[in-house]
Amino acid sequence: MAYASLFLPEDNPESIRLLREKAAAGVRIRIALGDPETPEIALRGAEERLYDGLVGRVRMAIAYYRPLLGVPNIDFRLHRTTLYNSVFMYDEEMLVNQHAYGVYGYRAPILHLRRCEGGDLFDMYAESFERVWETAYPHQAAEPLSASVQQSADREDRLDKTGRVA
């Protein structure tokens, strides 16, 4: 759950392919990004002095993840919440990007949490994610990918971190 989380596909070119492979292996994947058409995104853009730049970043993130639309076991939604934290959950671990007013997300601290018996911090953030998920709505692409764009996305999926075909 984030507004854009561009670092995943940009710093890890293989991430879209890996998500598709995990889904094919039966892993349930949920992605919730901000809806670029909402006032919440515009407000955060103004607060971070990115203005329309944040809207553009969210649209770019949606474009990166678009090849995952319709893939079994991948649920891709948009949300319009005021985001206090970005939450990335993986099994019994999560990363929580703490947002601070006027500070770019990449400059804010990240907590690495593990679920542990008797602890409640992990569960608190997991419940927060679920509350946003409940209000999020499925992303519907405005138009289907053209054959050439789909081929390009498929080729990108086969690249490893060095940019070579895996």
Backbone hydrogen bonds in HBPLUS format (Angstrom, degrees):
<---DONOR---> <-ACCEPTOR-->    atom                        ^
c    i                          cat <-CA-CA->   ^        H-A-AA   ^      H-
h    n   atom  resd res      DA  || num        DHA   H-A  angle D-A-AA Bond
n    s   type  num  typ     dist DA aas  dist angle  dist       angle   num
A0087-VAL N   A0001-MET O   2.86 MM  86  5.12 140.9  2.02 139.8 151.2     1
A0002-ALA N   A0032-ALA O   3.00 MM  30  6.46 156.4  2.06 164.1 171.7     2
A0034-GLY N   A0003-TYR O   3.11 MM  31  4.17 151.6  2.19 104.5 113.1     3
A0008-LEU N   A0005-SER O   3.32 MM   3  6.17 151.6  2.41 119.4 123.7     4
A0010-GLU N   A0006-LEU O   3.03 MM   4  5.99 160.3  2.07 161.6 167.5     5
A0011-ASP N   A0007-PHE O   2.89 MM   4  5.27 155.3  1.95 130.4 138.4     6
A0012-ASN N   A0008-LEU O   3.11 MM   4  5.60 130.5  2.36 130.7 142.5     7
A0015-SER N   A0012-ASN O   2.81 MM   3  5.44 169.7  1.82 132.4 134.6     8
A0018-LEU N   A0014-GLU O   2.88 MM   4  6.10 160.9  1.92 158.2 164.7     9
A0019-LEU N   A0015-SER O   2.88 MM   4  6.05 156.7  1.93 148.7 154.4    10
A0020-ARG N   A0016-ILE O   3.03 MM   4  6.26 158.3  2.07 146.0 152.0    11
A0021-GLU N   A0017-ARG O   2.89 MM   4  6.18 156.5  1.95 150.3 157.0    12
A0022-LYS N   A0018-LEU O   2.87 MM   4  6.07 162.5  1.90 151.5 156.1    13
A0023-ALA N   A0019-LEU O   2.94 MM   4  6.13 160.3  1.98 148.1 153.6    14
A0024-ALA N   A0020-ARG O   2.95 MM   4  6.19 154.2  2.02 145.5 152.8    15
A0025-ALA N   A0021-GLU O   3.02 MM   4  6.29 134.3  2.23 140.8 153.1    16
A0025-ALA N   A0022-LYS O   3.08 MM   3  5.04 129.6  2.35  93.8 107.6    17
A0027-VAL N   A0022-LYS O   3.01 MM   5  5.43 160.0  2.05 149.2 142.9    18
A0026-GLY N   A0023-ALA O   2.94 MM   3  5.12 159.0  1.98 108.4 113.6    19
A0029-ILE N   A0073-ASN O   2.82 MM  44  6.09 170.5  1.82 173.3 175.8    20
A0075-ASP N   A0029-ILE O   2.87 MM  46  6.24 166.2  1.89 164.2 167.8    21
A0031-ILE N   A0075-ASP O   2.92 MM  44  6.28 166.5  1.94 164.2 167.3    22
A0077-ARG N   A0031-ILE O   2.80 MM  46  6.14 173.0  1.80 169.0 170.3    23
A0033-LEU N   A0077-ARG O   3.04 MM  44  6.53 155.8  2.10 156.3 153.4    24
A0079-HIS N   A0033-LEU O   2.87 MM  46  6.14 140.9  2.02 141.8 150.9    25
A0035-ASP N   A0079-HIS O   2.85 MM  44  5.57 142.3  1.99 165.7 157.1    26
A0038-THR N   A0035-ASP O   3.18 MM   3  5.81 162.3  2.21 128.0 127.6    27
A0042-ALA N   A0038-THR O   3.44 MM   4  6.81 163.8  2.47 145.8 150.1    28
A0043-LEU N   A0039-PRO O   2.84 MM   4  5.99 157.5  1.89 149.6 155.4    29
A0044-ARG N   A0040-GLU O   3.08 MM   4  6.29 165.9  2.10 145.2 148.5    30
A0045-GLY N   A0041-ILE O   2.91 MM   4  6.11 158.5  1.95 150.8 157.3    31
A0046-ALA N   A0042-ALA O   3.01 MM   4  6.30 151.7  2.09 145.7 152.7    32
A0047-GLU N   A0043-LEU O   2.87 MM   4  6.16 160.0  1.91 154.5 160.6    33
A0048-GLU N   A0044-ARG O   2.92 MM   4  6.11 151.3  2.01 151.1 157.6    34
A0050-LEU N   A0045-GLY O   2.75 MM   5  4.84 142.4  1.89 155.2 157.1    35
A0051-TYR N   A0045-GLY O   2.80 MM   6  4.25 153.0  1.87 110.9 106.1    36
A0049-ARG N   A0046-ALA O   3.05 MM   3  4.77 152.6  2.12  97.7 105.9    37
A0053-GLY N   A0050-LEU O   2.79 MM   3  4.98 149.5  1.88 137.1 133.8    38
A0054-LEU N   A0051-TYR O   3.32 MM   3  6.22 151.7  2.40 123.0 125.8    39
A0056-GLY N   A0052-ASP O   3.00 MM   4  6.33 157.4  2.05 150.6 156.9    40
A0057-ARG N   A0053-GLY O   2.90 MM   4  6.17 148.5  2.00 142.5 151.3    41
A0058-VAL N   A0054-LEU O   2.92 MM   4  6.20 158.9  1.96 154.1 158.8    42
A0059-ARG N   A0055-VAL O   2.98 MM   4  6.25 162.2  2.02 149.4 154.6    43
A0060-MET N   A0056-GLY O   2.88 MM   4  6.08 150.8  1.96 144.5 152.9    44
A0061-ALA N   A0057-ARG O   2.93 MM   4  6.19 156.9  1.99 146.9 152.8    45
A0062-ILE N   A0058-VAL O   2.94 MM   4  6.23 162.1  1.97 154.4 158.9    46
A0063-ALA N   A0059-ARG O   2.97 MM   4  6.22 151.8  2.05 142.9 150.7    47
A0064-TYR N   A0060-MET O   2.96 MM   4  6.32 152.6  2.04 149.7 156.8    48
A0065-TYR N   A0061-ALA O   3.02 MM   4  6.32 158.0  2.07 153.7 159.2    49
A0066-ARG N   A0062-ILE O   2.87 MM   4  5.83 120.2  2.24 140.5 156.0    50
A0066-ARG N   A0063-ALA O   3.33 MM   3  5.03 142.6  2.48  91.4 101.9    51
A0068-LEU N   A0065-TYR O   2.87 MM   3  5.67 162.9  1.90 129.6 135.5    52
A0069-LEU N   A0066-ARG O   2.98 MM   3  5.46 167.7  1.99 120.7 124.9    53
A0071-VAL N   A0068-LEU O   3.10 MM   3  5.44 164.5  2.12 131.4 131.3    54
A0074-ILE N   A0071-VAL O   3.06 MM   3  5.64 152.0  2.15 143.5 143.0    55
A0139-HIS N   A0076-PHE O   3.03 MM  63  6.03 167.8  2.05 147.0 144.5    56
A0078-LEU N   A0137-TYR O   2.82 MM  59  5.50 159.4  1.86 157.0 158.9    57
A0137-TYR N   A0078-LEU O   2.95 MM  59  5.50 154.8  2.01 155.1 159.7    58
A0099-HIS N   A0084-TYR O   3.20 MM  15  5.63 153.1  2.28 152.3 152.0    59
A0086-SER N   A0097-ASN O   3.11 MM  11  4.99 155.5  2.17 133.7 140.2    60
A0097-ASN N   A0086-SER O   2.85 MM  11  4.99 158.6  1.90 149.4 154.6    61
A0088-PHE N   A0095-LEU O   2.89 MM   7  5.09 160.0  1.93 155.2 159.8    62
A0095-LEU N   A0088-PHE O   2.80 MM   7  5.09 153.8  1.87 141.5 149.6    63
A0090-TYR N   A0093-GLU O   2.74 MM   3  5.22 178.8  1.74 158.8 159.1    64
A0093-GLU N   A0090-TYR O   2.87 MM   3  5.22 155.9  1.93 129.3 137.2    65
A0115-ARG N   A0092-GLU O   2.89 MM  23  5.31 164.7  1.91 148.9 151.5    66
A0094-MET N   A0113-LEU O   2.94 MM  19  5.25 152.1  2.01 145.6 147.3    67
A0113-LEU N   A0094-MET O   2.83 MM  19  5.25 162.4  1.86 158.3 162.5    68
A0096-VAL N   A0111-LEU O   2.87 MM  15  5.01 156.7  1.93 144.2 151.6    69
A0111-LEU N   A0096-VAL O   2.80 MM  15  5.01 162.6  1.83 142.8 145.1    70
A0098-GLN N   A0109-PRO O   2.84 MM  11  5.58 154.3  1.90 165.2 173.9    71
A0103-VAL N   A0100-ALA O   2.97 MM   3  5.45 160.3  2.01 143.7 141.7    72
A0107-ARG N   A0104-TYR O   2.97 MM   3  5.50 152.9  2.05 115.3 123.8    73
A0108-ALA N   A0105-GLY O   3.12 MM   3  5.25 153.7  2.19 104.9 112.9    74
A0119-GLY N   A0116-CYS O   3.03 MM   3  5.49 162.2  2.06 129.5 133.5    75
A0124-MET N   A0120-ASP O   2.95 MM   4  6.10 149.4  2.05 146.2 154.5    76
A0125-TYR N   A0121-LEU O   3.23 MM   4  6.57 162.6  2.26 154.5 156.7    77
A0126-ALA N   A0122-PHE O   2.92 MM   4  6.18 156.2  1.98 152.0 159.9    78
A0127-GLU N   A0123-ASP O   2.84 MM   4  5.99 156.3  1.90 148.4 154.0    79
A0128-SER N   A0124-MET O   3.05 MM   4  6.31 149.5  2.14 141.1 149.7    80
A0129-PHE N   A0125-TYR O   2.93 MM   4  6.23 157.4  1.98 148.7 154.1    81
A0130-GLU N   A0126-ALA O   2.98 MM   4  6.30 159.9  2.03 147.6 152.8    82
A0131-ARG N   A0127-GLU O   2.96 MM   4  6.23 149.9  2.05 147.0 154.8    83
A0132-VAL N   A0128-SER O   3.12 MM   4  6.45 157.4  2.17 150.8 156.1    84
A0133-TRP N   A0129-PHE O   2.83 MM   4  6.07 162.7  1.86 154.7 160.6    85
A0134-GLU N   A0130-GLU O   2.94 MM   4  6.09 152.7  2.02 146.3 152.0    86
A0135-THR N   A0132-VAL O   3.04 MM   3  5.39 133.7  2.27 105.7 117.8    87
A0136-ALA N   A0132-VAL O   2.96 MM   4  6.14 125.9  2.26 145.9 161.8    88
A0136-ALA N   A0133-TRP O   3.18 MM   3  5.01 138.8  2.36  94.1 105.9    89
A0150-GLN N   A0146-SER O   2.90 MM   4  6.13 161.9  1.94 157.6 162.9    90
A0151-GLN N   A0147-ALA O   2.91 MM   4  6.11 155.4  1.97 146.8 153.6    91
A0152-SER N   A0148-SER O   3.01 MM   4  6.18 154.4  2.08 140.6 147.6    92
A0153-ALA N   A0149-VAL O   2.89 MM   4  6.15 156.0  1.95 148.1 154.8    93
A0154-ASP N   A0150-GLN O   2.84 MM   4  6.08 158.1  1.89 149.2 155.4    94
A0155-ARG N   A0151-GLN O   2.90 MM   4  6.13 152.9  1.97 145.5 153.0    95
A0156-GLU N   A0152-SER O   2.91 MM   4  6.17 158.5  1.95 149.4 155.1    96
A0157-ASP N   A0153-ALA O   2.96 MM   4  6.20 147.9  2.06 145.2 154.0    97
A0158-ARG N   A0155-ARG O   3.03 MM   3  5.31 141.4  2.18 103.9 114.8    98
A0159-LEU N   A0156-GLU O   3.10 MM   3  5.38 166.4  2.11 112.5 116.5    99
A0166-ALA N   A0158-ARG O   2.43 MM   8  5.35 173.6  1.44 172.1 173.2   100
A0160-ASP N   A0164-ARG O   2.75 MM   4  5.57 153.6  1.82 155.8 162.9   101
A0163-GLY N   A0160-ASP O   2.96 MM   3  5.38 162.7  1.99 116.9 122.5   102
